[in-house]
Amino acid sequence: MANQTESRKKDHVNLVVDKGAQYTKTTGFERVDLIHNALPEISLFSVDLSTKFFNKKIHYPILITGMTGGYQDAEKINKSLAAAAQKYGLAFGVGSQRAMIEKPELVKTYKVRDVAPDIPLLSNIGAFQLKKYPVDQIDSLVQSIEADGLAIHLNALQEVIQPEGDVDFGGVLAAIEKVCDKLSVPVIVKETGAGINQEVAIALKKAGVKYLDIAGAGGTSWSIVEYLRGEGVPGFEEWGIPTVECILQCRGVLPLVASGGIRTGIEGAKAIALGADMCGAAYPFIKALQADELDSFIETFQKQMKVCAYLTGSKNLSDLKKAKMRFL
Ligand SMILES: Cc1cc2nc3c(=O)[nH]c(=O)nc-3n(C[C@H](O)[C@H](O)[C@H](O)COP(=O)(O)O)c2cc1C
């Protein structure tokens, strides 16, 4: 029998894929132009955007952010996405492992190392769960899937709209600090689409967090997802800090993954030039997977990033980080 967490995870994937559940508000990337270099003085073929993430080499600075696990079909989704990450040299995160705390045999729906032995792999748990479970148990989630890091997700917006959601964020920062201190792997804290601002980024850095995924507004809206699932305090469809604003606020505080509404490699390249170290996305990967277009989506995304590097005269990621921009 599926428990509540399992059926919720299944609803989320189905609703997002079928209905979209995207913000009307934009990320802000449409107001950022990379400045064209008419004389790039490099060959497109010499552009190399490889980098290291969680101490592992990847070919492109792209993270497929955590989405699923914990119900039968999720096993296939995680394995397909992870295998693509292995094939194209990207990083990958599984979705919340809460379901397997409640039902340990669900671990098989998160395990991907057989198809993705070399990639940076992230475990995932909600910040609320850290208050409930000891660090040893959280560590066993990481170990059970041989992950390189733990992504702790912040989803206050989603929980407050969800009829059965947790609404007491008191003590979450202290719980994050404890996990950072005792866990066997580094911690990345991510939002889920409503964004992280500078004040929060600084507090997380002080707590011992090593990376941030700012997951700003402009892509998947978790309030819309929850409205599609049922009742909730109305009016919060557009709540959240746009992705570009999050990058500008958080750059320099910690190594950054920029995500939330990134749909093309051009937006990914803009995110890097704005100050992120990696770009990431969830929705377009699951959408492409379900449409049987995952390979072509990733190939196009990578080519777009490479062409942006070429047309700004950037041979590598550190050049792309310094690419000139104009705000429209
Ligand atoms: C179907 C789906 C399920 C998700 N489940 C999780 C999850 O379990 N844990 C998590 O940290 N984020 C989860 N997310 C949030 C994403 O990782 C991401 O932060 C957010 O969707 C914004 O990125 P996007 O606009 O590219 O989708 C999920 C996203 C999608 C689309």
The ligand as an SDF file (V2000), in Angstrom:
LIG
                    3D

 31 33  0  0  0  0  0  0  0  0999 V2000
    8.2360   17.0770  -10.4380 C   0  0  0  0  0  0  0  0  0  0  0  0
    9.1150   17.8220   -9.4880 C   0  0  0  0  0  0  0  0  0  0  0  0
    9.3700   17.3010   -8.2200 C   0  0  0  0  0  0  0  0  0  0  0  0
   10.2240   17.9630   -7.3260 C   0  0  0  0  0  0  0  0  0  0  0  0
   10.5430   17.3760   -6.1270 N   0  0  0  0  0  0  0  0  0  0  0  0
   11.5340   17.9190   -5.3700 C   0  0  0  0  0  0  0  0  0  0  0  0
   12.0680   17.2340   -4.2460 C   0  0  0  0  0  0  0  0  0  0  0  0
   11.6400   16.1350   -3.8990 O   0  0  0  0  0  0  0  0  0  0  0  0
   13.0700   17.8200   -3.5460 N   0  0  0  0  0  0  0  0  0  0  0  0
   13.5790   19.0330   -3.9000 C   0  0  0  0  0  0  0  0  0  0  0  0
   14.5330   19.5130   -3.2720 O   0  0  0  0  0  0  0  0  0  0  0  0
   13.0700   19.7250   -4.9490 N   0  0  0  0  0  0  0  0  0  0  0  0
   12.0950   19.1910   -5.6850 C   0  0  0  0  0  0  0  0  0  0  0  0
   11.6490   19.8630   -6.8060 N   0  0  0  0  0  0  0  0  0  0  0  0
   12.1000   21.2400   -7.0410 C   0  0  0  0  0  0  0  0  0  0  0  0
   13.2070   21.3410   -8.0750 C   0  0  0  0  0  0  0  0  0  0  0  0
   14.3850   20.6850   -7.6740 O   0  0  0  0  0  0  0  0  0  0  0  0
   13.5260   22.8080   -8.4190 C   0  0  0  0  0  0  0  0  0  0  0  0
   14.1450   23.4330   -7.3200 O   0  0  0  0  0  0  0  0  0  0  0  0
   12.3170   23.6380   -8.8230 C   0  0  0  0  0  0  0  0  0  0  0  0
   11.3870   22.8610   -9.5560 O   0  0  0  0  0  0  0  0  0  0  0  0
   12.6790   24.8390   -9.6600 C   0  0  0  0  0  0  0  0  0  0  0  0
   13.3430   24.4680  -10.8480 O   0  0  0  0  0  0  0  0  0  0  0  0
   12.6000   24.4070  -12.2820 P   0  0  0  0  0  0  0  0  0  0  0  0
   11.9480   25.7320  -12.5070 O   0  0  0  0  0  0  0  0  0  0  0  0
   13.7060   24.1200  -13.2590 O   0  0  0  0  0  0  0  0  0  0  0  0
   11.6180   23.2860  -12.2270 O   0  0  0  0  0  0  0  0  0  0  0  0
   10.8060   19.2130   -7.7060 C   0  0  0  0  0  0  0  0  0  0  0  0
   10.5280   19.7290   -8.9730 C   0  0  0  0  0  0  0  0  0  0  0  0
    9.7220   19.0610   -9.8700 C   0  0  0  0  0  0  0  0  0  0  0  0
    9.4870   19.6590  -11.2320 C   0  0  0  0  0  0  0  0  0  0  0  0
  1  2  1  0
  2  3  1  0
  2 30  2  0
  3  4  2  0
  4  5  1  0
  4 28  1  0
  5  6  2  0
  6  7  1  0
  6 13  1  0
  7  8  2  0
  7  9  1  0
  9 10  1  0
 10 11  2  0
 10 12  1  0
 12 13  2  0
 13 14  1  0
 14 15  1  0
 14 28  1  0
 15 16  1  0
 16 17  1  0
 16 18  1  0
 18 19  1  0
 18 20  1  0
 20 21  1  0
 20 22  1  0
 22 23  1  0
 23 24  1  0
 24 25  2  0
 24 26  1  0
 24 27  1  0
 28 29  2  0
 29 30  1  0
 30 31  1  0
M  END
$$$$
